[in-house]
Amino acid sequence: MLVKTLGYVGVESPDAKEWLAFGPEVLGMEAVEAASGSVLLRIDDADHRLAVHHGDRNR
């Protein structure tokens, strides 16, 4: 199977809220906090490309 594009990537982190600063400052992505507490990062006109959800460990 050949992957041609990715819609978005989701990860978990116990420090998800730290991505509110890391996303813009390090990655140059716009960051917003979703109602669920997840941090959504975007770089283009898509709603988001990276979703960081709260979890017990980084994965």
C-alpha positions in Angstrom: 0.0 0.0 0.0 1.4 3.4 -1.0 0.4 6.4 1.2 0.0 9.4 -1.0 -1.3 12.0 1.5 -2.2 12.3 5.2 -5.2 14.1 6.3 -4.0 14.6 9.9 -1.9 12.9 12.6 -3.1 12.4 16.1 -0.9 11.8 19.1 -1.3 11.6 22.9 0.7 13.5 25.6 0.4 14.1 29.3 1.5 17.7 28.5 -0.9 18.4 25.6 -1.4 22.0 26.7 2.3 22.7 26.2 1.7 22.3 22.5 -0.2 25.6 22.6 3.2 27.3 22.8 5.4 24.7 21.1 3.3 24.5 17.9 3.6 28.2 17.0 7.0 28.9 18.5 8.9 25.9 17.2 6.8 24.4 14.4 5.3 27.7 13.1 1.8 26.2 13.2 -1.4 28.0 14.4 -2.6 26.3 17.6 -6.1 26.3 19.1 -7.5 24.4 22.1 -10.6 22.4 21.3 -13.5 22.1 23.6 -12.3 18.5 24.5 -9.0 19.9 25.7 -7.1 18.6 22.7 -4.7 21.0 21.0 -5.2 21.3 17.3 -2.4 22.6 15.0 -2.8 23.9 11.5 -0.4 25.0 8.8 -2.8 25.4 5.8 -6.5 25.9 5.1 -7.4 22.5 6.7 -9.1 22.5 10.1 -6.0 21.0 11.6 -3.1 18.7 10.6 -1.9 17.6 14.0 -4.1 16.8 17.0 -2.5 16.4 20.4 -4.9 14.7 22.8 -4.4 14.4 26.6 -3.1 10.9 27.5 -1.2 9.1 30.2 2.0 8.9 28.2 3.5 10.2 25.0 2.5 8.1 22.0 
